[in-house]
């Protein structure tokens, strides 16, 4: 018969095991908006990074 500790440990591993797997790399970053500190006379733009398949590094 399992005790409550074993049951909780199994549930924790199955629920959160893949969430914090650091071997899986993100393919894209979240988009960010450059607002020029609210200055409407300057150019605003959206930027993000993506993973280059050849070098496996994030590029903007």
Predicted model as a PDB file, atoms N, CA, C, CB and O in Angstrom, pLDDT in the B-factor column:
MODEL        1                                                                  
ATOM      1  N   UNK A   1       0.842  -1.183   0.000  1.00 48.00           N  
ATOM      2  CA  UNK A   1       0.000   0.000   0.000  1.00 48.00           C  
ATOM      3  C   UNK A   1       0.890   1.250   0.000  1.00 48.00           C  
ATOM      4  CB  UNK A   1      -0.959  -0.004   1.226  1.00 48.00           C  
ATOM      5  O   UNK A   1       1.822   1.351   0.797  1.00 48.00           O  
ATOM      6  N   UNK A   2       0.605   2.176  -0.874  1.00 61.00           N  
ATOM      7  CA  UNK A   2       1.388   3.403  -0.978  1.00 61.00           C  
ATOM      8  C   UNK A   2       0.987   4.384   0.111  1.00 61.00           C  
ATOM      9  CB  UNK A   2       1.212   4.043  -2.360  1.00 61.00           C  
ATOM     10  O   UNK A   2      -0.162   4.435   0.548  1.00 61.00           O  
ATOM     11  N   UNK A   3       1.960   5.148   0.525  1.00 76.00           N  
ATOM     12  CA  UNK A   3       1.609   6.191   1.483  1.00 76.00           C  
ATOM     13  C   UNK A   3       1.374   7.503   0.728  1.00 76.00           C  
ATOM     14  CB  UNK A   3       2.729   6.360   2.562  1.00 76.00           C  
ATOM     15  O   UNK A   3       1.640   7.580  -0.472  1.00 76.00           O  
ATOM     16  N   UNK A   4       0.892   8.504   1.398  1.00 74.00           N  
ATOM     17  CA  UNK A   4       0.503   9.762   0.766  1.00 74.00           C  
ATOM     18  C   UNK A   4       1.700  10.477   0.133  1.00 74.00           C  
ATOM     19  CB  UNK A   4      -0.163  10.674   1.789  1.00 74.00           C  
ATOM     20  O   UNK A   4       1.550  11.171  -0.873  1.00 74.00           O  
ATOM     21  N   UNK A   5       2.870  10.308   0.715  1.00 73.00           N  
ATOM     22  CA  UNK A   5       4.079  10.939   0.168  1.00 73.00           C  
ATOM     23  C   UNK A   5       4.398  10.406  -1.231  1.00 73.00           C  
ATOM     24  CB  UNK A   5       5.277  10.702   1.108  1.00 73.00           C  
ATOM     25  O   UNK A   5       4.729  11.175  -2.134  1.00 73.00           O  
ATOM     26  N   UNK A   6       4.297   9.094  -1.402  1.00 73.00           N  
ATOM     27  CA  UNK A   6       4.565   8.484  -2.710  1.00 73.00           C  
ATOM     28  C   UNK A   6       3.544   8.940  -3.750  1.00 73.00           C  
ATOM     29  CB  UNK A   6       4.552   6.951  -2.599  1.00 73.00           C  
ATOM     30  O   UNK A   6       3.900   9.199  -4.899  1.00 73.00           O  
ATOM     31  N   UNK A   7       2.301   9.037  -3.355  1.00 67.00           N  
ATOM     32  CA  UNK A   7       1.243   9.467  -4.273  1.00 67.00           C  
ATOM     33  C   UNK A   7       1.475  10.908  -4.717  1.00 67.00           C  
ATOM     34  CB  UNK A   7      -0.144   9.330  -3.608  1.00 67.00           C  
ATOM     35  O   UNK A   7       1.388  11.223  -5.903  1.00 67.00           O  
ATOM     36  N   UNK A   8       1.771  11.782  -3.750  1.00 63.00           N  
ATOM     37  CA  UNK A   8       2.009  13.192  -4.087  1.00 63.00           C  
ATOM     38  C   UNK A   8       3.248  13.365  -4.952  1.00 63.00           C  
ATOM     39  CB  UNK A   8       2.149  14.024  -2.817  1.00 63.00           C  
ATOM     40  O   UNK A   8       3.249  14.190  -5.865  1.00 63.00           O  
ATOM     41  N   UNK A   9       4.293  12.612  -4.686  1.00 67.00           N  
ATOM     42  CA  UNK A   9       5.514  12.704  -5.479  1.00 67.00           C  
ATOM     43  C   UNK A   9       5.234  12.287  -6.927  1.00 67.00           C  
ATOM     44  CB  UNK A   9       6.629  11.821  -4.866  1.00 67.00           C  
ATOM     45  O   UNK A   9       5.715  12.931  -7.859  1.00 67.00           O  
ATOM     46  N   UNK A  10       4.475  11.235  -7.116  1.00 67.00           N  
ATOM     47  CA  UNK A  10       4.135  10.787  -8.465  1.00 67.00           C  
ATOM     48  C   UNK A  10       3.293  11.805  -9.213  1.00 67.00           C  
ATOM     49  CB  UNK A  10       3.401   9.468  -8.405  1.00 67.00           C  
ATOM     50  O   UNK A  10       3.508  12.029 -10.404  1.00 67.00           O  
ATOM     51  N   UNK A  11       2.347  12.417  -8.539  1.00 61.00           N  
ATOM     52  CA  UNK A  11       1.509  13.447  -9.161  1.00 61.00           C  
ATOM     53  C   UNK A  11       2.338  14.664  -9.541  1.00 61.00           C  
ATOM     54  CB  UNK A  11       0.372  13.859  -8.217  1.00 61.00           C  
ATOM     55  O   UNK A  11       2.153  15.231 -10.618  1.00 61.00           O  
ATOM     56  N   UNK A  12       3.241  15.065  -8.673  1.00 58.00           N  
ATOM     57  CA  UNK A  12       4.092  16.225  -8.938  1.00 58.00           C  
ATOM     58  C   UNK A  12       4.969  15.989 -10.165  1.00 58.00           C  
ATOM     59  CB  UNK A  12       4.967  16.539  -7.713  1.00 58.00           C  
ATOM     60  O   UNK A  12       5.092  16.862 -11.025  1.00 58.00           O  
ATOM     61  N   UNK A  13       5.570  14.822 -10.242  1.00 58.00           N  
ATOM     62  CA  UNK A  13       6.449  14.507 -11.369  1.00 58.00           C  
ATOM     63  C   UNK A  13       5.683  14.451 -12.679  1.00 58.00           C  
ATOM     64  CB  UNK A  13       7.158  13.184 -11.130  1.00 58.00           C  
ATOM     65  O   UNK A  13       6.180  14.924 -13.701  1.00 58.00           O  
ATOM     66  N   UNK A  14       4.489  13.886 -12.672  1.00 55.00           N  
ATOM     67  CA  UNK A  14       3.739  13.786 -13.920  1.00 55.00           C  
ATOM     68  C   UNK A  14       3.186  15.140 -14.353  1.00 55.00           C  
ATOM     69  CB  UNK A  14       2.601  12.784 -13.770  1.00 55.00           C  
ATOM     70  O   UNK A  14       3.092  15.403 -15.552  1.00 55.00           O  
ATOM     71  N   UNK A  15       2.822  15.999 -13.416  1.00 54.00           N  
ATOM     72  CA  UNK A  15       2.227  17.293 -13.743  1.00 54.00           C  
ATOM     73  C   UNK A  15       3.272  18.309 -14.184  1.00 54.00           C  
ATOM     74  CB  UNK A  15       1.462  17.831 -12.550  1.00 54.00           C  
ATOM     75  O   UNK A  15       3.064  19.033 -15.158  1.00 54.00           O  
ATOM     76  N   UNK A  16       4.393  18.365 -13.471  1.00 54.00           N  
ATOM     77  CA  UNK A  16       5.369  19.426 -13.706  1.00 54.00           C  
ATOM     78  C   UNK A  16       6.672  18.937 -14.324  1.00 54.00           C  
ATOM     79  CB  UNK A  16       5.668  20.119 -12.421  1.00 54.00           C  
ATOM     80  O   UNK A  16       7.589  19.735 -14.523  1.00 54.00           O  
ATOM     81  N   UNK A  17       6.773  17.705 -14.618  1.00 55.00           N  
ATOM     82  CA  UNK A  17       8.015  17.158 -15.159  1.00 55.00           C  
ATOM     83  C   UNK A  17       8.432  17.802 -16.465  1.00 55.00           C  
ATOM     84  CB  UNK A  17       7.876  15.685 -15.359  1.00 55.00           C  
ATOM     85  O   UNK A  17       9.607  18.124 -16.642  1.00 55.00           O  
ATOM     86  N   UNK A  18       7.511  17.995 -17.372  1.00 54.00           N  
ATOM     87  CA  UNK A  18       7.845  18.565 -18.674  1.00 54.00           C  
ATOM     88  C   UNK A  18       7.878  20.090 -18.671  1.00 54.00           C  
ATOM     89  CB  UNK A  18       6.859  18.090 -19.702  1.00 54.00           C  
ATOM     90  O   UNK A  18       8.489  20.689 -19.556  1.00 54.00           O  
ATOM     91  N   UNK A  19       7.245  20.721 -17.709  1.00 58.00           N  
ATOM     92  CA  UNK A  19       7.193  22.184 -17.666  1.00 58.00           C  
ATOM     93  C   UNK A  19       8.568  22.792 -17.457  1.00 58.00           C  
ATOM     94  CB  UNK A  19       6.257  22.645 -16.564  1.00 58.00           C  
ATOM     95  O   UNK A  19       8.859  23.863 -17.991  1.00 58.00           O  
ATOM     96  N   UNK A  20       9.406  22.135 -16.699  1.00 59.00           N  
ATOM     97  CA  UNK A  20      10.696  22.715 -16.344  1.00 59.00           C  
ATOM     98  C   UNK A  20      11.850  21.954 -16.968  1.00 59.00           C  
ATOM     99  CB  UNK A  20      10.858  22.747 -14.843  1.00 59.00           C  
ATOM    100  O   UNK A  20      12.959  21.953 -16.434  1.00 59.00           O  
ATOM    101  N   UNK A  21      11.600  21.318 -18.074  1.00 58.00           N  
ATOM    102  CA  UNK A  21      12.643  20.595 -18.787  1.00 58.00           C  
ATOM    103  C   UNK A  21      13.496  21.604 -19.543  1.00 58.00           C  
ATOM    104  CB  UNK A  21      12.036  19.533 -19.756  1.00 58.00           C  
ATOM    105  O   UNK A  21      13.052  22.154 -20.551  1.00 58.00           O  
ATOM    106  N   UNK A  22      14.713  21.853 -19.074  1.00 58.00           N  
ATOM    107  CA  UNK A  22      15.573  22.876 -19.673  1.00 58.00           C  
ATOM    108  C   UNK A  22      16.260  22.403 -20.943  1.00 58.00           C  
ATOM    109  CB  UNK A  22      16.612  23.317 -18.680  1.00 58.00           C  
ATOM    110  O   UNK A  22      16.902  23.201 -21.626  1.00 58.00           O  
ATOM    111  N   UNK A  23      16.139  21.120 -21.275  1.00 69.00           N  
ATOM    112  CA  UNK A  23      16.756  20.640 -22.501  1.00 69.00           C  
ATOM    113  C   UNK A  23      15.959  21.064 -23.732  1.00 69.00           C  
ATOM    114  CB  UNK A  23      16.891  19.127 -22.463  1.00 69.00           C  
ATOM    115  O   UNK A  23      16.488  21.056 -24.843  1.00 69.00           O  
ATOM    116  N   UNK A  24      14.696  21.433 -23.544  1.00 73.00           N  
ATOM    117  CA  UNK A  24      13.869  21.908 -24.649  1.00 73.00           C  
ATOM    118  C   UNK A  24      14.102  23.408 -24.799  1.00 73.00           C  
ATOM    119  CB  UNK A  24      12.348  21.589 -24.408  1.00 73.00           C  
ATOM    120  O   UNK A  24      13.833  24.176 -23.876  1.00 73.00           O  
ATOM    121  N   UNK A  25      14.598  23.822 -25.954  1.00 79.00           N  
ATOM    122  CA  UNK A  25      14.906  25.227 -26.174  1.00 79.00           C  
ATOM    123  C   UNK A  25      13.747  25.913 -26.875  1.00 79.00           C  
ATOM    124  CB  UNK A  25      16.193  25.380 -26.993  1.00 79.00           C  
ATOM    125  O   UNK A  25      13.072  25.319 -27.715  1.00 79.00           O  
ATOM    126  N   UNK A  26      13.527  27.165 -26.522  1.00 84.00           N  
ATOM    127  CA  UNK A  26      12.470  27.936 -27.163  1.00 84.00           C  
ATOM    128  C   UNK A  26      12.881  28.275 -28.592  1.00 84.00           C  
ATOM    129  CB  UNK A  26      12.162  29.224 -26.362  1.00 84.00           C  
ATOM    130  O   UNK A  26      14.039  28.599 -28.854  1.00 84.00           O  
ATOM    131  N   UNK A  27      11.930  28.198 -29.502  1.00 88.00           N  
ATOM    132  CA  UNK A  27      12.207  28.521 -30.899  1.00 88.00           C  
ATOM    133  C   UNK A  27      12.034  30.010 -31.178  1.00 88.00           C  
ATOM    134  CB  UNK A  27      11.300  27.714 -31.815  1.00 88.00           C  
ATOM    135  O   UNK A  27      12.650  30.541 -32.102  1.00 88.00           O  
ATOM    136  N   UNK A  28      11.212  30.683 -30.398  1.00 89.00           N  
ATOM    137  CA  UNK A  28      10.955  32.112 -30.567  1.00 89.00           C  
ATOM    138  C   UNK A  28      10.893  32.778 -29.208  1.00 89.00           C  
ATOM    139  CB  UNK A  28       9.645  32.353 -31.348  1.00 89.00           C  
ATOM    140  O   UNK A  28      10.543  32.141 -28.214  1.00 89.00           O  
ATOM    141  N   UNK A  29      11.234  34.071 -29.157  1.00 90.00           N  
ATOM    142  CA  UNK A  29      11.036  34.843 -27.935  1.00 90.00           C  
ATOM    143  C   UNK A  29       9.691  35.544 -28.026  1.00 90.00           C  
ATOM    144  CB  UNK A  29      12.191  35.870 -27.714  1.00 90.00           C  
ATOM    145  O   UNK A  29       9.078  35.587 -29.093  1.00 90.00           O  
ATOM    146  N   UNK A  30       9.237  36.089 -26.916  1.00 91.00           N  
ATOM    147  CA  UNK A  30       7.998  36.853 -26.933  1.00 91.00           C  
ATOM    148  C   UNK A  30       8.235  38.171 -27.661  1.00 91.00           C  
ATOM    149  CB  UNK A  30       7.478  37.102 -25.492  1.00 91.00           C  
ATOM    150  O   UNK A  30       9.284  38.788 -27.477  1.00 91.00           O  
ATOM    151  N   UNK A  31       7.294  38.614 -28.478  1.00 93.00           N  
ATOM    152  CA  UNK A  31       7.451  39.903 -29.157  1.00 93.00           C  
ATOM    153  C   UNK A  31       7.477  41.051 -28.154  1.00 93.00           C  
ATOM    154  CB  UNK A  31       6.319  40.117 -30.170  1.00 93.00           C  
ATOM    155  O   UNK A  31       6.738  41.045 -27.169  1.00 93.00           O  
ATOM    156  N   UNK A  32       8.332  42.029 -28.414  1.00 93.00           N  
ATOM    157  CA  UNK A  32       8.450  43.201 -27.555  1.00 93.00           C  
ATOM    158  C   UNK A  32       8.261  44.445 -28.405  1.00 93.00           C  
ATOM    159  CB  UNK A  32       9.823  43.229 -26.822  1.00 93.00           C  
ATOM    160  O   UNK A  32       8.564  44.444 -29.598  1.00 93.00           O  
ATOM    161  N   UNK A  33       7.765  45.496 -27.793  1.00 92.00           N  
ATOM    162  CA  UNK A  33       7.517  46.742 -28.511  1.00 92.00           C  
ATOM    163  C   UNK A  33       8.485  47.804 -28.019  1.00 92.00           C  
ATOM    164  CB  UNK A  33       6.052  47.208 -28.329  1.00 92.00           C  
ATOM    165  O   UNK A  33       8.548  48.081 -26.821  1.00 92.00           O  
ATOM    166  N   UNK A  34       9.234  48.397 -28.928  1.00 92.00           N  
ATOM    167  CA  UNK A  34      10.087  49.535 -28.611  1.00 92.00           C  
ATOM    168  C   UNK A  34       9.258  50.782 -28.845  1.00 92.00           C  
ATOM    169  CB  UNK A  34      11.405  49.543 -29.474  1.00 92.00           C  
ATOM    170  O   UNK A  34       8.832  51.052 -29.968  1.00 92.00           O  
ATOM    171  N   UNK A  35       9.027  51.547 -27.777  1.00 89.00           N  
ATOM    172  CA  UNK A  35       8.118  52.697 -27.862  1.00 89.00           C  
ATOM    173  C   UNK A  35       8.831  54.033 -27.851  1.00 89.00           C  
ATOM    174  CB  UNK A  35       7.144  52.657 -26.731  1.00 89.00           C  
ATOM    175  O   UNK A  35       8.167  55.069 -27.865  1.00 89.00           O  
ATOM    176  N   UNK A  36      10.174  54.054 -27.827  1.00 87.00           N  
ATOM    177  CA  UNK A  36      10.946  55.293 -27.785  1.00 87.00           C  
ATOM    178  C   UNK A  36      10.528  56.150 -26.597  1.00 87.00           C  
ATOM    179  CB  UNK A  36      10.774  56.078 -29.090  1.00 87.00           C  
ATOM    180  O   UNK A  36      10.476  57.376 -26.698  1.00 87.00           O  
ATOM    181  N   UNK A  37      10.236  55.516 -25.490  1.00 88.00           N  
ATOM    182  CA  UNK A  37       9.817  56.190 -24.247  1.00 88.00           C  
ATOM    183  C   UNK A  37       8.604  57.093 -24.457  1.00 88.00           C  
ATOM    184  CB  UNK A  37      10.972  57.014 -23.683  1.00 88.00           C  
ATOM    185  O   UNK A  37       8.495  58.143 -23.825  1.00 88.00           O  
ATOM    186  N   UNK A  38       7.709  56.694 -25.326  1.00 87.00           N  
ATOM    187  CA  UNK A  38       6.480  57.442 -25.557  1.00 87.00           C  
ATOM    188  C   UNK A  38       6.619  58.600 -26.526  1.00 87.00           C  
ATOM    189  CB  UNK A  38       5.972  57.953 -24.273  1.00 87.00           C  
ATOM    190  O   UNK A  38       5.646  59.322 -26.745  1.00 87.00           O  
ATOM    191  N   UNK A  39       7.784  58.808 -27.114  1.00 89.00           N  
ATOM    192  CA  UNK A  39       8.001  59.901 -28.059  1.00 89.00           C  
ATOM    193  C   UNK A  39       7.391  59.531 -29.413  1.00 89.00           C  
ATOM    194  CB  UNK A  39       9.521  60.215 -28.205  1.00 89.00           C  
ATOM    195  O   UNK A  39       7.868  58.615 -30.083  1.00 89.00           O  
ATOM    196  N   UNK A  40       6.337  60.245 -29.811  1.00 86.00           N  
ATOM    197  CA  UNK A  40       5.647  59.931 -31.063  1.00 86.00           C  
ATOM    198  C   UNK A  40       6.412  60.386 -32.297  1.00 86.00           C  
ATOM    199  CB  UNK A  40       4.282  60.561 -31.065  1.00 86.00           C  
ATOM    200  O   UNK A  40       6.073  59.975 -33.407  1.00 86.00           O  
ATOM    201  N   UNK A  41       7.425  61.213 -32.140  1.00 91.00           N  
ATOM    202  CA  UNK A  41       8.218  61.674 -33.283  1.00 91.00           C  
ATOM    203  C   UNK A  41       9.270  60.651 -33.690  1.00 91.00           C  
ATOM    204  CB  UNK A  41       8.890  63.003 -32.957  1.00 91.00           C  
ATOM    205  O   UNK A  41       9.791  60.699 -34.804  1.00 91.00           O  
ATOM    206  N   UNK A  42       9.584  59.722 -32.781  1.00 90.00           N  
ATOM    207  CA  UNK A  42      10.558  58.681 -33.102  1.00 90.00           C  
ATOM    208  C   UNK A  42       9.836  57.433 -33.580  1.00 90.00           C  
ATOM    209  CB  UNK A  42      11.446  58.359 -31.879  1.00 90.00           C  
ATOM    210  O   UNK A  42       8.643  57.256 -33.331  1.00 90.00           O  
ATOM    211  N   UNK A  43      10.560  56.586 -34.256  1.00 90.00           N  
ATOM    212  CA  UNK A  43       9.996  55.364 -34.822  1.00 90.00           C  
ATOM    213  C   UNK A  43       9.745  54.322 -33.730  1.00 90.00           C  
ATOM    214  CB  UNK A  43      10.933  54.792 -35.897  1.00 90.00           C  
ATOM    215  O   UNK A  43      10.595  54.112 -32.865  1.00 90.00           O  
ATOM    216  N   UNK A  44       8.603  53.683 -33.769  1.00 89.00           N  
ATOM    217  CA  UNK A  44       8.253  52.579 -32.875  1.00 89.00           C  
ATOM    218  C   UNK A  44       8.336  51.291 -33.684  1.00 89.00           C  
ATOM    219  CB  UNK A  44       6.818  52.770 -32.246  1.00 89.00           C  
ATOM    220  O   UNK A  44       8.056  51.301 -34.883  1.00 89.00           O  
ATOM    221  N   UNK A  45       8.710  50.197 -33.061  1.00 91.00           N  
ATOM    222  CA  UNK A  45       8.738  48.936 -33.785  1.00 91.00           C  
ATOM    223  C   UNK A  45       8.582  47.761 -32.839  1.00 91.00           C  
ATOM    224  CB  UNK A  45      10.028  48.804 -34.573  1.00 91.00           C  
ATOM    225  O   UNK A  45       8.740  47.885 -31.624  1.00 91.00           O  
ATOM    226  N   UNK A  46       8.266  46.615 -33.431  1.00 93.00           N  
ATOM    227  CA  UNK A  46       8.126  45.355 -32.705  1.00 93.00           C  
ATOM    228  C   UNK A  46       9.332  44.496 -33.060  1.00 93.00           C  
ATOM    229  CB  UNK A  46       6.771  44.622 -33.056  1.00 93.00           C  
ATOM    230  O   UNK A  46       9.721  44.415 -34.225  1.00 93.00           O  
ATOM    231  N   UNK A  47       9.920  43.857 -32.057  1.00 92.00           N  
ATOM    232  CA  UNK A  47      11.044  42.976 -32.327  1.00 92.00           C  
ATOM    233  C   UNK A  47      10.898  41.675 -31.549  1.00 92.00           C  
ATOM    234  CB  UNK A  47      12.366  43.665 -31.972  1.00 92.00           C  
ATOM    235  O   UNK A  47      10.237  41.621 -30.513  1.00 92.00           O  
ATOM    236  N   UNK A  48      11.528  40.634 -32.070  1.00 92.00           N  
ATOM    237  CA  UNK A  48      11.533  39.319 -31.434  1.00 92.00           C  
ATOM    238  C   UNK A  48      12.760  38.570 -31.923  1.00 92.00           C  
ATOM    239  CB  UNK A  48      10.220  38.521 -31.745  1.00 92.00           C  
ATOM    240  O   UNK A  48      13.432  39.011 -32.855  1.00 92.00           O  
ATOM    241  N   UNK A  49      13.047  37.451 -31.307  1.00 93.00           N  
ATOM    242  CA  UNK A  49      14.173  36.613 -31.715  1.00 93.00           C  
ATOM    243  C   UNK A  49      13.657  35.245 -32.144  1.00 93.00           C  
ATOM    244  CB  UNK A  49      15.207  36.472 -30.565  1.00 93.00           C  
ATOM    245  O   UNK A  49      12.610  34.790 -31.685  1.00 93.00           O  
ATOM    246  N   UNK A  50      14.397  34.606 -33.019  1.00 92.00           N  
ATOM    247  CA  UNK A  50      14.062  33.248 -33.473  1.00 92.00           C  
ATOM    248  C   UNK A  50      15.326  32.407 -33.443  1.00 92.00           C  
ATOM    249  CB  UNK A  50      13.434  33.260 -34.911  1.00 92.00           C  
ATOM    250  O   UNK A  50      16.433  32.939 -33.528  1.00 92.00           O  
ATOM    251  N   UNK A  51      15.169  31.116 -33.324  1.00 90.00           N  
ATOM    252  CA  UNK A  51      16.317  30.220 -33.282  1.00 90.00           C  
ATOM    253  C   UNK A  51      16.739  29.864 -34.703  1.00 90.00           C  
ATOM    254  CB  UNK A  51      15.989  28.942 -32.472  1.00 90.00           C  
ATOM    255  O   UNK A  51      15.955  29.315 -35.476  1.00 90.00           O  
ATOM    256  N   UNK A  52      17.991  30.185 -35.038  1.00 89.00           N  
ATOM    257  CA  UNK A  52      18.558  29.869 -36.347  1.00 89.00           C  
ATOM    258  C   UNK A  52      18.880  28.374 -36.385  1.00 89.00           C  
ATOM    259  CB  UNK A  52      19.840  30.731 -36.636  1.00 89.00           C  
ATOM    260  O   UNK A  52      19.637  27.893 -35.542  1.00 89.00           O  
ATOM    261  N   UNK A  53      18.323  27.634 -37.339  1.00 88.00           N  
ATOM    262  CA  UNK A  53      18.542  26.185 -37.369  1.00 88.00           C  
ATOM    263  C   UNK A  53      19.999  25.794 -37.646  1.00 88.00           C  
ATOM    264  CB  UNK A  53      17.652  25.563 -38.417  1.00 88.00           C  
ATOM    265  O   UNK A  53      20.435  24.719 -37.233  1.00 88.00           O  
ATOM    266  N   UNK A  54      20.744  26.642 -38.330  1.00 91.00           N  
ATOM    267  CA  UNK A  54      22.144  26.310 -38.658  1.00 91.00           C  
ATOM    268  C   UNK A  54      23.059  26.480 -37.456  1.00 91.00           C  
ATOM    269  CB  UNK A  54      22.645  27.183 -39.809  1.00 91.00           C  
ATOM    270  O   UNK A  54      23.898  25.618 -37.197  1.00 91.00           O  
ATOM    271  N   UNK A  55      22.915  27.565 -36.723  1.00 88.00           N  
ATOM    272  CA  UNK A  55      23.810  27.843 -35.594  1.00 88.00           C  
ATOM    273  C   UNK A  55      23.189  27.514 -34.246  1.00 88.00           C  
ATOM    274  CB  UNK A  55      24.219  29.290 -35.609  1.00 88.00           C  
ATOM    275  O   UNK A  55      23.893  27.464 -33.237  1.00 88.00           O  
ATOM    276  N   UNK A  56      21.887  27.290 -34.215  1.00 85.00           N  
ATOM    277  CA  UNK A  56      21.138  26.972 -32.987  1.00 85.00           C  
ATOM    278  C   UNK A  56      21.228  28.087 -31.951  1.00 85.00           C  
ATOM    279  CB  UNK A  56      21.653  25.672 -32.380  1.00 85.00           C  
ATOM    280  O   UNK A  56      21.180  27.823 -30.750  1.00 85.00           O  
ATOM    281  N   UNK A  57      21.360  29.334 -32.410  1.00 88.00           N  
ATOM    282  CA  UNK A  57      21.373  30.489 -31.512  1.00 88.00           C  
ATOM    283  C   UNK A  57      20.190  31.394 -31.841  1.00 88.00           C  
ATOM    284  CB  UNK A  57      22.715  31.272 -31.628  1.00 88.00           C  
ATOM    285  O   UNK A  57      19.657  31.362 -32.950  1.00 88.00           O  
ATOM    286  N   UNK A  58      19.791  32.195 -30.868  1.00 88.00           N  
ATOM    287  CA  UNK A  58      18.694  33.141 -31.105  1.00 88.00           C  
ATOM    288  C   UNK A  58      19.219  34.338 -31.874  1.00 88.00           C  
ATOM    289  CB  UNK A  58      18.046  33.594 -29.770  1.00 88.00           C  
ATOM    290  O   UNK A  58      20.273  34.886 -31.551  1.00 88.00           O  
ATOM    291  N   UNK A  59      18.477  34.737 -32.888  1.00 92.00           N  
ATOM    292  CA  UNK A  59      18.828  35.907 -33.695  1.00 92.00           C  
ATOM    293  C   UNK A  59      17.654  36.838 -33.729  1.00 92.00           C  
ATOM    294  CB  UNK A  59      19.249  35.508 -35.125  1.00 92.00           C  
ATOM    295  O   UNK A  59      16.508  36.388 -33.735  1.00 92.00           O  
ATOM    296  N   UNK A  60      17.905  38.112 -33.753  1.00 88.00           N  
ATOM    297  CA  UNK A  60      16.862  39.118 -33.786  1.00 88.00           C  
ATOM    298  C   UNK A  60      16.475  39.408 -35.216  1.00 88.00           C  
ATOM    299  CB  UNK A  60      17.310  40.394 -33.083  1.00 88.00           C  
ATOM    300  O   UNK A  60      15.600  40.238 -35.462  1.00 88.00           O  
TER     301      UNK A  60                                                      
ENDMDL                                                                          
END                                                                             
